[in-house]
């Protein structure tokens, strides 16, 4: 893996007035690079754990900054340490593949490799990389779809062996929305390779329908802001439906001048949720509001260019006192999308991603009919 580069052109694409200068962007990218292990693993911060989803998000941020060798090393880590069933464990101590600390296998964690791999390919045009990673992506998608329920939603996880190793059928709206984006990226990879996956097309169509029309198929986590905006960020809700959803709970979750609450009613805004909402707003075409939110959360920026996870505004206190790679990564990706970075806009904008096949459903798209849709 190459050393971190501060060369010309690396961070100019990440300049956003009121949010990042080129120098500030370079410090943030250097902060993520400093946490990455020599084997490519990117834990939350050194001494904490790695989870596969946040590892990919940080790798995508490195690609957005032009640090392609570092991003490729992160994906190589995933390929080298994938479980035989196509999954990864939910957590590894300090990114040590030999030291998993949570042996459950969460479906949205597993699926997200497809987003990162497609993003890296679009950033580099490296067909050899895509060839090497295709078996990894294919196995990950097959693991995830083995937990898809008849109504389209994706079961949350496969439990650890000590807990019986059973598949958990309960579905999370945030996780399934993230998987929706990941499956569309996986289909894009398959189409690019001219390897059609009709079962995946059916699966993503059924999943998107469930997200749009059948909230009863998901656990109620409506207190969490992610459940509010992720159907938009994951590409299942678009147009007027996306606008209506965001406006409906804007005043509940958005704290003007500070950012986005993680969970109601807690007086706690978090950088990751704020940046993801900014991305969702960009997806909706509301760039001005997206930029404003990113400007607000600069109060979370530390001197080393990294970002504190959150801020308890009633106590005027940073909490928890941790500078996470995924928070910095989410900020860089939001800035990259707003700046028109082609790879980032492609994986989050969704216009060029396959949409899957919409199922027949007796609900007529209203969400009020029978609970079973038909493929």
Secondary structure as UniProt FT lines:
FT   TURN            8..9
FT   HELIX           12..14
FT   TURN            17..19
FT   HELIX           22..35
FT   TURN            38..39
FT   TURN            46..47
FT   STRAND          49..50
FT   HELIX           52..64
FT   TURN            65..66
FT   HELIX           68..80
FT   TURN            84..85
FT   STRAND          91..93
FT   TURN            94..95
FT   TURN            97..98
FT   STRAND          100..102
FT   STRAND          105..106
FT   HELIX           107..111
FT   HELIX           113..124
FT   HELIX           127..145
FT   TURN            146..147
FT   TURN            150..151
FT   STRAND          154..158
FT   HELIX           161..163
FT   STRAND          167..171
FT   HELIX           173..192
FT   TURN            193..194
FT   HELIX           198..213
FT   HELIX           215..217
FT   TURN            222..223
FT   HELIX           225..233
FT   TURN            234..235
FT   HELIX           239..248
FT   HELIX           250..253
FT   STRAND          254..255
FT   TURN            256..258
FT   STRAND          259..261
FT   TURN            264..265
FT   STRAND          268..270
FT   HELIX           271..283
FT   TURN            284..285
FT   HELIX           287..296
FT   HELIX           297..300
FT   TURN            303..304
FT   STRAND          307..308
FT   STRAND          310..312
FT   TURN            313..316
FT   STRAND          317..318
FT   HELIX           325..338
FT   TURN            339..340
FT   HELIX           342..349
FT   TURN            351..352
FT   STRAND          360..361
FT   TURN            362..365
FT   STRAND          373..374
//
